[in-house]
Amino acid sequence: MRKTALKTLLLGFTLHLSIVHQSTAQPINAQEIEQRIETLMSQMTLEEKIGQLVQKTVYGPDRIEELKDAIRKGHIGSILNAGDLTTANTLQKTALEESRLGIPLIFGRDVIHGYRTIFPIPLAQACSFDPELVSRACSIAALEAWSQGIHWTFAPMMDISRDPRWGRIAESFGEDPYLTEIMSVAMIKGFQGDNMAAPGKIAACAKHYVGYGAAEGGKDYNTTLIPESELRNVYLRPFHAASNAGVATFMSAFSDLNGIPASGNAFTLDQILRKEWNFKGFVVSDWGSVAELAVHGFAKDNREAALKAITAGVDMEMVTPCYEEHLADLVRQGIIPEELINERCANVLRIKFRLGLFENASPTPADNVLLAPAHLETARQLAIESMVLLQNDDWLLPLSKDKTVAVIGPLADAPHEQVGCWVVDGSGNDAISPRKALEQMLGIEKVLFAPGLEKSRSTDTKGFKQAVATARKADVVLLFLGEENILSGEAHCRAFLTLPGAQEELAKAVIATGKPVAVVIMVGRPLVFKEACKGARSILYAWHPGTMGGPAVADLLFGNAVPSAKLASTLPRTVGQVPLYYNHRNTGRPPVAGNYNIPTGTPLDPVGFTANYLDVSVAPEYPFGFGLSYTTFAYSNLQLSANQISENETLRISVDVNNSGNLEATEVVQLYIRDKVASLTRPVKELKDFRRVTLKAGNTQRVEFELKPSDLGFYLNGPELIIEPGDFEVFVGTNSEQTLNATFALTE
Ligand code: GLC
C-alpha cells in the first residue's frame, strides 16, 4: 500500500514543480559565462570587485537601510539570512535597480535538513543508506527554499566525525568516508540538479573544509591535528567527491588544522582545492572565521587576517568586516595584486551566472509549495528509513493495533525537539509527535500518555508516580528517551553521553513494572543507554526525525513499515572508549576479546599486554552498519570472480541474500575490504559499496559488486593515489562485524 501512496504523492510533487516552472531556464554555457565575467569585470571598480567578496547578514529591520546604502554602492555581494521573501526582494531590487552595475545579490541560508518541511538530521539520513531518497529530500528542500528567495544553502556538511561528544556529529554523515561521500554527492545533486539556473534549484556548499570534525576532545572549534595521509584518506575524500560532482561553493572551517587555521590555509584552499582539484566555484568563510585568524594568533589584526585569508583562498568573507575595511588599501599599497581580487571576484560572479541570477534574481513565489503533502510523505519515508532497530527480544515489535499502549517520556510529545538541531525556517508547530501519531493510528482511548519528566534534562521526579501507574494500565509501554535538540548541534558538545536528567531513573521505574517495554530514543548523537534500558524488550534509535517523525515511529512500531536503517556511527559502551570507530587500524598489539577485568595478583607478564582497557570491553555497544529488521536475512555463497586481479582488471563479488523470515523487508548489504599489508598501515575494514535489497519472505537474491584496483588505493603524503599489489580481504554482510569473508590478491 505504502509504495502506491508514495508514487501518487510524488506525482503530485512533480506537478508542483511544473507549477513552479515559470520558465525552463537553460544553463548558460561555460565559455559564455567566462566572457560575461570578463566584460562585467572590465567595468567594475576595485571597490565593486571587493564588494562581491562581502557577505552581510540581516540583523533586523533597522539594518535594512544601512544594508541598502552599502548595496547601492556595490559594497555587498551576498546576504545571509534575509529572513523572508519580502526582505530579499527589497534588497535585490536595490541591487538590480539602484547600484551602478546592477549585479544581483546571492542570498544564502542554512537549509541543512529541510527548509519548512524538516527531514531527519543528516546523521539519521545517512543511516538510511538510501542516497536516492536523500537526494529527493534535498530537491524538495531546494524547491521550498527557492520559492522564498534563497539561492544558496550552506549544506551538505561532510565533516567525518568519530566523536559523539561533538555536537555537530548530528549534522554529519558519521564516521565513514565512503558513506559520507555518497550522501554528500546525493545532497548536492538534490540541491543543484543538473542546471542550477532551473526554477527550484539552489547552489550547495561543501563544508566545513577541512578536518573540523576531528576537534580534540569533541569540543567544537577545537584544535585538529591530522597528518596529510589521514587528511587525504579520510577527511578530504567527501570534499574531493563534492568538487568532482560540481558543487558550487565550499565553506572554510573555523578550526586550526595542524597550526594553520582552515580559513587561512593555502595548502588546502589553494594547493589541493584549486591546483589539484581545479575547483572553479567560490569559497566562503565560516561565520567570522576570517577575523578569528587573529584570535587563533595566526594574524595580528583584521588587516593581516584579510591578507592571509584572501591570499590563502577564501573568496568571500562571511559577516565580519576584514575584506571591506582592508583589501582596497592592501591593493593600493601593492601588498596584494589586483589580479588576486579579480580572481576572487570572478569565482563569485561565476556562480551567480550559473545560478541564472542575471536573468532572474527574484523567483515568482509559488503557492502551496511549503509543507506540500508530497513533501511531507517524503519526509515520513526518509524518517522511516533512518530509524535503526537495535534490539527486539522475542519479536515484541511490530505491535498489533489492538493493544493499549502507555506512552511515557517528555520526548514522546515534544514536536519542537524532534525536528532537530538545525531548523531555521521550519518549526515544531508543523511537526506531528509520536504521541499524536499514535493517537491518530490507534484511537485516543488506547494511548495513555504520561511524560514522567517535564524535559529531557529535568531531575524532578514527581511525575514518576503517574508514569508508573500509567504503565501498569497498558498492555505495552512505549518509553521515549533521548535529548532535547539544543543538546546537539553547533557549540553544543557534551563530556558525557548518558541520558540527560533523571531519564535513566524514569526508565528503571517504568521497566520495573514488568510490562513489555519498547524504548524509542530521540537524539542528535550516539548515546550510552544500554544500562538504562536493561529489561526493555526493544530499542528503536529514532534520532531527531523531523516534521513527520511521529508518524514514522508509529508506522515502524505497528508494522506499517519495516526497519531497514543501519548505523552510520558506532554506538559506544561508554564515553571512555571515544574515539571509537570501525575503520580503525590494527596496531601492533590488537585487543583480545574479553581481555579485561584483570584478576587481583595477576603477575606482571607481557603476554597479556594488548590494546585493551582493564575496566570495559573495547567492543562497541553496536557497530557501524548495524541495524535489525522484523525479518531475518541469511547470507551464503560468497563468490569472487577470481582469486587475483592485475591492475587493469575488475573483481566481481557476489553473494546470496535470503529473506529467511516471514515479512517483506529491505536489507542494506555492505561490502568492506582490508588491505592486509601496505606501505601505510590501513584500516581493518573499509566500506567500499552497499546495496539496498528488498526481498519478499522466503526469496533469495544474488547481490553483485565490483571492485576496481583504484578502489583499493590510498594516499601517502601527496595527491597520487597509491595502488600497491598485495593480499586483500573482502567482507560482505549485514554490518561491519557480521560478514562472510574471502581473500584475493592484486598483482602487478
Ligand atoms: C555557522 C556554522 C556554519 C553555518 C554558518 C552560517 O557558524 O558553522 O555551518 O553555515 O555559520 O549560519
Residues whose N, C-alpha, C, O or C-beta is under 5 A from the ligand:
A	BS01	GLC	D110 F154 D286 W287
